[in-house]
Amino acid sequence: MSEYRLGDIIDDYCVRCKRIMNHAVVSVLNREPAKVRCRTCHSDHDYRREQVPPSKGDLRKAALFQEVLKSVSPDAAMAEAAVLADPIVEEAPKAKAKAKAKGKGRN
């Protein structure tokens, strides 16, 4: 539908019902719905274009993750990765030698 009129029925996310429900257009601004009224609970709110807002828990997790990323410097992260990689490389040949020794005893 290219042009909305007052009273047209559209789908939108209802902030009270917390679902995408049928809404009636209450006001139009620049040929776009500005305010809508839920036909189920009769609450008026801004037109949200059927987009469900992110939960508060997800927003907090994202903020904490960004804070952790800011606190870690690239140089420290690379040095830490190098330290973790060295013991793995050294342990691999020892494990292979033990496996060979066990295999020789069985033959």
Rosetta silent file (secondary structure, phi, psi, omega in degrees, C-alpha in Angstrom):
SEQUENCE: MSEYRLGDIIDDYCVRCKRIMNHAVVSVLNREPAKVRCRTCHSDHDYRREQVPPSKGDLRKAALFQEVLKSVSPDAAMAEAAVLADPIVEEAPKAKAKAKAKGKGRN
SCORE:     score description
SCORE:     0.000 S_00000001
   1 L     0.000  122.485 -173.916    0.000    0.000    0.000 S_00000001
   2 L   -83.606  -33.565 -176.673    1.645    3.208   -1.103 S_00000001
   3 L  -128.809  125.508 -178.853   -0.503    5.742    0.742 S_00000001
   4 L   -93.036  146.670  176.662   -1.989    5.249    4.200 S_00000001
   5 L  -124.804  160.470  177.607   -5.251    6.827    5.332 S_00000001
   6 L   -59.962  133.755  178.477   -6.780    7.261    8.771 S_00000001
   7 L    92.042   -9.867  177.667   -8.481    4.080    9.901 S_00000001
   8 L   -61.961  147.328 -179.662   -6.502    1.734    7.631 S_00000001
   9 E   -98.373  125.089  178.619   -5.659   -1.598    9.245 S_00000001
  10 E  -135.991  162.968  174.683   -1.963   -2.508    9.379 S_00000001
  11 E   -91.384  140.369  176.997    0.225   -4.914   11.341 S_00000001
  12 E  -158.175  163.228  177.185    2.555   -3.489   13.963 S_00000001
  13 E   -80.089  124.799  178.618    4.259   -4.471   17.237 S_00000001
  14 E   -92.609  127.815 -177.931    2.041   -3.608   20.217 S_00000001
  15 L   -73.661  -24.755  178.982    3.949   -2.430   23.284 S_00000001
  16 L   -85.821  -45.992 -179.702    1.189   -3.548   25.650 S_00000001
  17 L   -75.676  -23.146 -177.273    0.371   -6.935   24.068 S_00000001
  18 L    60.809   39.556  178.319    4.068   -7.553   23.261 S_00000001
  19 E  -148.978  164.132  171.933    3.098   -9.111   19.909 S_00000001
  20 E   -83.173  117.922 -174.274    2.598   -8.134   16.308 S_00000001
  21 E  -130.772  172.111  173.248   -1.131   -7.391   16.115 S_00000001
  22 E   -72.302  136.787  178.860   -3.646   -5.590   13.893 S_00000001
  23 E  -132.645  152.448  173.243   -3.593   -1.823   14.354 S_00000001
  24 E  -103.847  138.175  178.953   -5.664    1.055   13.021 S_00000001
  25 E   -72.324  125.874 -178.916   -3.850    4.131   11.721 S_00000001
  26 E  -101.708  -37.357  177.023   -4.612    7.079   14.038 S_00000001
  27 E  -143.865  149.964 -177.675   -2.370    9.762   12.509 S_00000001
  28 E  -123.812  135.605  178.620   -0.407   10.126    9.276 S_00000001
  29 E  -136.151  121.318 -178.178    2.729   12.199    8.765 S_00000001
  30 L    55.709   44.827  177.891    4.436   12.491    5.358 S_00000001
  31 L    63.272   14.668  176.422    2.265    9.683    3.947 S_00000001
  32 E  -121.141  145.118  176.216    3.528    7.299    6.652 S_00000001
  33 E   -64.539  132.585  178.030    1.605    6.198    9.756 S_00000001
  34 E  -101.020  -45.691  178.798    2.821    8.152   12.785 S_00000001
  35 E  -127.790  145.931  179.316    0.529    6.766   15.501 S_00000001
  36 E  -134.139  159.365  177.919   -1.483    3.562   15.569 S_00000001
  37 E  -122.254  126.548  179.136   -4.102    2.010   17.882 S_00000001
  38 E   -67.268  132.842 -179.648   -4.038   -1.689   18.708 S_00000001
  39 L   -82.412   -6.605  178.393   -7.347   -3.306   17.785 S_00000001
  40 L   -95.265  -52.772 -176.844   -6.938   -5.870   20.599 S_00000001
  41 L  -105.321   -5.628  176.860   -6.048   -3.792   23.677 S_00000001
  42 L    64.312   29.476  176.341   -6.948   -0.311   22.274 S_00000001
  43 L   -94.171  142.752  177.812   -3.636    1.289   23.282 S_00000001
  44 E   -97.244  140.272  175.860   -2.177    4.106   21.163 S_00000001
  45 E  -159.067  170.622  177.599    1.543    4.225   20.382 S_00000001
  46 E   -65.400  150.465  176.756    4.042    5.297   17.729 S_00000001
  47 L   -71.379  126.155 -174.285    4.216    3.219   14.576 S_00000001
  48 L  -107.180    3.331  178.439    7.128    0.783   14.976 S_00000001
  49 L    57.364   39.187  176.907    7.175   -0.759   11.470 S_00000001
  50 L    60.104   22.594 -179.273    6.651   -4.284   12.866 S_00000001
  51 L   -98.070  123.756  178.793   10.069   -4.256   14.560 S_00000001
  52 L   -80.622  126.313  179.479   10.289   -6.001   17.916 S_00000001
  53 L   -68.937  148.249  178.098   12.552   -4.031   20.297 S_00000001
  54 L   -66.305  150.500 -179.971   15.514   -5.960   21.745 S_00000001
  55 L   -71.164  157.035 -179.134   15.111   -7.226   25.290 S_00000001
  56 H   -65.106  -32.482  177.582   16.783   -5.364   28.136 S_00000001
  57 H   -64.391  -41.556  178.261   18.892   -8.427   28.946 S_00000001
  58 H   -64.837  -38.058  178.547   20.305   -8.512   25.421 S_00000001
  59 H   -65.278  -40.608  178.495   21.148   -4.807   25.622 S_00000001
  60 H   -65.311  -42.396  179.377   22.983   -5.308   28.935 S_00000001
  61 H   -62.222  -42.168  179.417   24.940   -8.266   27.566 S_00000001
  62 H   -64.272  -40.414  179.500   25.969   -6.281   24.495 S_00000001
  63 H   -65.694  -42.677  178.454   27.089   -3.337   26.642 S_00000001
  64 H   -65.270  -39.957  179.021   29.170   -5.577   28.923 S_00000001
  65 H   -63.186  -42.982  178.227   30.740   -7.332   25.945 S_00000001
  66 H   -64.443  -36.407  178.389   31.730   -3.989   24.393 S_00000001
  67 H   -64.506  -41.029  178.459   33.209   -2.885   27.731 S_00000001
  68 H   -65.951  -42.328  179.438   35.351   -6.017   27.905 S_00000001
  69 H   -63.174  -36.225  178.967   36.524   -5.549   24.322 S_00000001
  70 H   -68.293  -33.417 -176.196   37.543   -1.954   25.058 S_00000001
  71 H   -75.974  -20.589 -179.476   39.560   -3.003   28.128 S_00000001
  72 L   -92.196  122.523  177.775   41.613   -5.560   26.180 S_00000001
  73 L   -87.086  151.361 -178.636   44.395   -4.023   24.114 S_00000001
  74 H   -61.149  -36.215 -179.506   45.432   -5.726   20.856 S_00000001
  75 H   -65.818  -42.215 -179.584   49.064   -6.133   22.004 S_00000001
  76 H   -67.645  -37.226  179.850   48.063   -7.876   25.225 S_00000001
  77 H   -66.696  -40.021  179.535   45.663  -10.153   23.384 S_00000001
  78 H   -68.920  -40.111  179.348   48.353  -11.217   20.873 S_00000001
  79 H   -64.848  -40.492  179.555   50.914  -11.837   23.652 S_00000001
  80 H   -66.103  -38.867  178.676   48.389  -13.912   25.579 S_00000001
  81 H   -66.071  -37.001  179.730   47.563  -15.939   22.461 S_00000001
  82 H   -67.192  -39.937  179.328   51.283  -16.620   21.870 S_00000001
  83 H   -65.213  -40.793  179.986   51.742  -17.852   25.459 S_00000001
  84 H   -69.977  -30.361 -177.703   48.767  -20.157   25.136 S_00000001
  85 H   -75.776  -34.088 -176.549   49.980  -21.506   21.784 S_00000001
  86 H   -61.468  -49.921 -179.603   53.508  -22.442   22.945 S_00000001
  87 H   -62.252  -32.951  179.474   52.575  -25.146   25.527 S_00000001
  88 H   -66.106  -41.443  179.717   50.206  -26.776   23.047 S_00000001
  89 H   -66.559  -39.161 -178.791   52.965  -27.016   20.433 S_00000001
  90 H   -72.550  -33.758 -177.804   55.413  -28.485   22.974 S_00000001
  91 H   -74.852  -27.735 -176.379   52.946  -31.024   24.358 S_00000001
  92 H   -62.562  -47.565  178.524   51.973  -32.417   20.974 S_00000001
  93 H   -63.396  -35.337  178.464   55.372  -34.085   20.229 S_00000001
  94 H   -64.052  -41.119  179.643   55.471  -35.592   23.752 S_00000001
  95 H   -65.867  -38.122  178.716   52.024  -37.095   23.268 S_00000001
  96 H   -66.306  -39.100  179.988   53.070  -38.564   19.901 S_00000001
  97 H   -65.534  -40.876  177.981   56.200  -40.107   21.475 S_00000001
  98 H   -64.229  -39.680 -179.787   54.135  -41.726   24.234 S_00000001
  99 H   -65.919  -38.425  178.735   51.692  -43.089   21.678 S_00000001
 100 H   -65.971  -41.255 -178.780   54.556  -44.585   19.649 S_00000001
 101 H   -64.619  -39.671  177.861   56.061  -46.197   22.784 S_00000001
 102 H   -66.996  -37.614 -178.479   52.730  -47.803   23.664 S_00000001
 103 H   -68.768  -34.058 -179.567   52.301  -49.052   20.134 S_00000001
 104 H   -69.844  -35.466 -178.431   55.764  -50.711   20.058 S_00000001
 105 H   -68.466  -25.358 -176.446   55.106  -52.679   23.216 S_00000001
 106 H   -83.551  -23.724 -177.051   51.961  -54.250   21.770 S_00000001
 107 L   -74.357    0.000    0.000   53.563  -55.602   18.590 S_00000001
